Amino acid sequence: MNDKQVPIGSGFGARTTAFEVVAGLDLSRKCAIVTGGHSGLGLETTRALAGAGAKVIIGARNIEAARYAVAGIDGVQVERLDLSDLESVGRFVERIVASGRGIDILINSAGIMACPQTRVGDGWEAQFATNHLGHFALVNGVWPAISRNARVVSVSSGGHQISGIRWDDVQFEAGYDKWQAYGQSKTANALFALHLDRLARGAGIRAFSLHPGKILTPLQRYLSREEMVGAGWIDANGNPIDPTFKTPSQGAATQLWAATSPQLEGMGGLYCEDCDVADRAIDGKPGGVSDHATDPEQAERLWVLSARLTGIDAFAASSIQ
């Protein structure tokens, strides 16, 4: 089998910025949804998309804070969206579909990391629920509004290498580890994009997942300074010391590249990093995508589980191509 999970030589790299990715692109006829588009990488993504002419719909839990963050950016609309609450997701979906507006780009950027043990929904582990199930319900819900030739981008992480899907205890009922839970949710993001691409490519819609890189953003809100010092990310004064960390604009570049680049025409279901298709992970070498995050059987199994948990599957009556 021809393995397409190999770099294509995009000409971009780890230090490419969000605006460099979209330079020269005319997105004036595009409409994008960016979850968490008012904070961290999401905000940089919103700025770059709007700067290239796109209309951007931000899904945010704190709508007042989101409006404040994007004030002055033209073409941005803020809608309330709490990904940990399926009722909130459903209301967001209803507003989007009722508007009659076609969605050309959907970037699942919002997420949480290494939070204390928290239960949401029907007793679901919060990272799996927020990072994966909420986005699963969102994409399936807005499916009628997604335009042909659209792209759906799922922001995963190199943290997916920590854990595959824990099929014997997805909800961590037998004991909680915040990093294992985060790793599982990021694997879920990659598997979701893989299977979505398999289901949607017949309609001309392609999906990608990605590792944005290491960036200091509000994503670290649940980590203490001591933890980040111990990890070698910052010094005792809170200053970044890891030279491999990116700026937020550099961190947002790969999701923008996956969402907009003409270089990816005819491709999909791939995991990206540093504005290119990623290599497969090799033991002892940083980066790349683990086999457990690119396994089509695991991806289909996760889709079935997610559809059962959320009660939604836009493709339930469709055959897999």
C-alpha positions in Angstrom: 0.0 0.0 0.0 1.2 3.5 -0.8 1.7 5.3 2.5 0.7 9.0 2.0 1.8 9.9 5.5 5.0 11.5 4.3 6.1 15.1 3.9 5.4 16.8 0.6 8.0 19.5 0.8 5.7 22.4 1.3 8.4 25.0 1.5 7.1 26.1 4.9 8.5 25.0 8.3 8.4 25.2 12.1 8.9 29.0 12.1 6.4 29.9 9.5 3.7 32.3 10.8 0.0 32.3 10.3 0.0 35.2 8.0 2.8 33.8 5.9 0.6 30.7 5.3 -2.3 32.7 3.9 -0.3 35.3 2.1 -1.6 35.7 -1.4 -4.8 33.7 -0.8 -8.1 35.3 -1.4 -10.6 33.9 1.1 -13.2 36.6 0.6 -15.8 34.0 -0.5 -15.1 31.6 2.4 -16.9 31.2 5.7 -15.0 29.5 8.5 -15.9 28.2 12.0 -13.1 28.3 14.5 -13.9 26.8 17.9 -12.0 28.8 20.6 -11.2 31.3 18.0 -10.8 34.1 20.5 -7.9 32.7 22.5 -4.4 31.3 21.9 -3.9 29.6 18.6 -7.5 30.1 17.8 -7.2 33.9 18.0 -4.2 33.9 15.7 -6.1 31.7 13.3 -9.1 34.1 13.3 -6.8 37.0 12.6 -5.2 35.4 9.7 -8.4 34.1 8.2 -10.1 37.4 8.5 -7.0 39.2 7.2 -7.3 37.0 4.0 -10.9 38.1 3.7 -12.8 35.2 5.2 -15.9 35.5 7.3 -15.2 33.8 10.7 -17.7 32.4 13.2 -16.1 31.9 16.6 -17.6 29.3 19.0 -16.8 30.4 22.5 -18.0 29.4 26.0 -17.5 33.0 27.4 -19.1 35.1 24.7 -18.3 38.4 26.4 -14.6 37.6 26.6 -14.6 36.4 23.0 -16.2 39.6 21.7 -13.7 41.7 23.7 -10.8 39.6 22.3 -11.8 40.0 18.6 -13.0 43.6 18.8 -11.6 45.4 15.8 -11.2 42.3 13.6 -13.5 42.7 10.6 -15.8 39.9 9.5 -16.0 38.0 12.8 -19.1 36.7 14.5 -19.2 35.3 18.0 -21.6 32.5 19.0 -21.9 30.8 22.3 -20.5 27.2 22.4 -19.6 25.0 25.3 -18.1 21.9 23.9 -18.5 20.0 27.2 -22.3 20.5 27.0 -24.1 18.7 24.1 -27.1 21.0 24.6 -24.9 24.0 24.0 -23.4 22.3 20.9 -26.9 21.5 19.7 -28.1 25.1 20.0 -24.9 26.4 18.2 -25.6 23.9 15.4 -29.2 25.0 15.1 -28.2 28.6 14.7 -25.5 27.8 12.0 -27.8 25.5 10.0 -30.8 27.9 10.2 -28.6 30.8 8.9 -28.4 29.1 5.5 -24.7 30.0 5.3 -22.4 27.5 3.8 -19.3 26.5 5.8 -16.1 26.2 3.8 -13.6 25.8 6.7 -14.2 24.2 10.1 -11.2 24.3 12.5 -11.7 22.4 15.8 -9.1 24.4 17.7 -10.6 24.7 21.2 -9.4 22.3 23.9 -8.3 21.7 27.5 -5.1 20.0 28.7 -4.2 18.1 31.9 -7.1 19.3 33.9 -8.1 17.9 37.3 -10.4 14.9 37.1 -13.8 16.3 36.0 -17.0 14.7 34.8 -19.3 16.2 32.3 -22.3 15.0 30.3 -23.2 11.5 31.1 -20.2 11.1 33.4 -17.7 11.5 30.7 -14.0 12.3 31.4 -13.8 16.0 30.6 -10.8 16.0 28.2 -12.2 13.3 26.0 -15.6 15.0 26.1 -14.5 18.5 25.4 -11.6 17.9 23.0 -13.3 15.0 21.1 -17.0 14.4 21.7 -18.0 18.0 21.6 -16.3 18.5 18.2 -17.7 15.2 17.0 -21.2 16.4 17.7 -20.5 19.8 16.2 -19.2 18.5 12.9 -21.9 15.9 12.5 -24.5 18.5 13.5 -23.4 21.2 11.0 -22.9 18.6 8.2 -25.9 19.9 6.2 -24.2 23.4 6.1 -20.7 22.2 5.1 -20.0 23.2 1.5 -18.6 20.9 -1.1 -14.8 21.1 -1.2 -14.7 22.3 2.4 -12.0 21.3 4.8 -12.4 20.1 8.4 -9.3 20.5 10.6 -8.9 18.7 13.9 -6.2 20.2 16.2 -4.5 17.2 17.8 -1.0 17.3 19.5 2.2 15.5 19.8 0.7 14.5 23.1 -1.2 11.8 21.2 1.9 9.7 21.6 1.2 9.4 25.3 -1.8 7.2 24.9 -4.0 5.4 22.3 -7.7 5.0 23.0 -8.1 3.1 26.3 -10.9 0.8 25.1 -11.2 -1.0 28.4 -11.6 2.3 30.3 -12.2 5.3 28.0 -13.7 7.4 30.8 -11.0 6.7 33.4 -13.4 5.1 35.9 -10.6 2.9 37.3 -8.3 5.8 38.2 -7.4 9.1 36.6 -4.1 10.3 35.1 -4.4 13.8 33.6 -1.7 13.2 31.0 -3.0 9.8 29.9 -6.4 11.4 29.5 -5.0 14.3 27.5 -3.1 11.9 25.2 -6.2 9.8 24.6 -8.2 12.9 23.6 -5.5 14.0 21.2 -5.4 10.5 19.6 -9.1 10.8 19.3 -8.7 14.1 17.4 -6.5 12.4 14.9 -8.6 9.3 14.5 -11.7 11.5 14.1 -10.2 13.3 11.1 -9.0 10.1 9.6 -12.5 8.5 9.6 -14.3 11.7 8.7 -12.1 12.0 5.6 -13.0 8.5 4.7 -16.7 9.2 5.0 -16.8 12.7 3.5 -14.4 12.6 0.6 -17.1 11.4 -1.7 -18.8 14.8 -1.2 -15.5 16.6 -1.9 -14.9 17.4 1.8 -11.5 16.5 3.3 -10.3 16.4 6.8 -6.9 16.7 8.4 -5.4 16.6 11.9 -2.2 18.2 13.2 0.3 18.9 15.9 0.7 22.7 16.2 3.9 22.5 18.1 4.8 23.6 21.7 3.4 27.0 22.5 2.7 28.9 25.7 -1.0 29.8 25.6 -3.9 29.7 28.0 -4.0 25.9 27.3 -1.5 25.6 30.2 -4.0 27.1 32.7 -4.2 23.9 34.7 -0.4 23.5 35.1 1.5 25.0 38.0 4.6 27.1 37.5 6.5 24.3 39.3 5.3 21.7 36.7 6.4 23.9 33.8 9.7 24.7 35.3 10.2 21.0 36.0 9.4 20.2 32.3 12.0 22.7 31.2 9.5 25.0 29.5 10.1 28.1 31.6 12.5 29.4 34.2 11.6 30.3 37.8 10.4 33.7 36.7 8.0 32.4 34.1 10.2 33.2 31.1 10.3 30.6 28.2 13.6 28.8 28.0 12.8 25.9 25.6 14.1 27.0 22.2 11.8 24.6 20.4 8.7 26.5 21.6 6.8 28.5 19.0 5.1 31.8 19.1 1.3 31.7 18.9 1.3 32.8 15.3 3.8 30.1 14.4 1.7 27.6 16.3 -1.4 28.5 14.4 0.3 28.2 11.0 -0.1 24.5 10.6 -3.9 24.5 11.2 -4.2 27.3 8.7 -2.1 25.5 6.2 -4.2 22.3 6.6 -7.4 24.4 6.2 -6.4 26.5 3.2 -3.3 25.3 1.3 -3.7 24.5 -2.4 -0.8 22.0 -1.9 -3.2 19.6 -0.2 -5.7 19.4 -3.0 -6.8 15.8 -3.5 -5.4 14.8 -0.2 -7.0 14.1 3.2 -7.0 12.0 6.3 -3.4 13.0 7.1 -1.7 14.2 10.2 0.4 17.3 9.8 3.1 19.3 11.6 5.3 22.3 10.9 3.1 23.2 7.9 3.7 19.9 6.1 2.5 16.3 6.2 4.2 14.6 9.1 6.4 11.6 9.0 5.5 8.5 11.0 6.9 8.5 14.5 10.2 6.8 15.1 11.3 5.7 18.6 13.8 8.2 20.0 13.1 10.8 17.4 10.9 13.8 18.2 7.7 14.5 16.2 5.8 12.4 13.8 2.5 10.5 14.2 2.1 7.2 16.0 0.6 4.2 14.3 -2.2 4.1 16.9 -3.4 7.6 15.7 -3.5 6.5 12.0 -5.2 3.1 12.3 -8.4 3.1 10.2 -9.9 0.2 12.2 -9.4 2.2 15.4 -10.8 5.3 13.8 -14.0 3.5 12.7 -14.4 1.9 16.2 -14.0 5.4 17.8 -16.6 6.8 15.4 -19.1 4.2 16.4 -18.5 4.8 20.1 -18.7 8.5 19.7 -22.0 8.3 17.7 -23.4 6.1 20.5 -22.4 8.4 23.3 -23.5 11.6 21.6 -26.6 10.2 19.8 -25.6 11.9 16.5 -24.1 10.5 13.3 -24.6 12.4 10.0 -23.4 9.4 8.1 -25.5 6.7 9.7 -27.2 5.8 6.5 -24.2 6.2 4.3 -21.9 3.5 3.0 -18.2 4.0 3.5 -16.3 4.5 0.3 
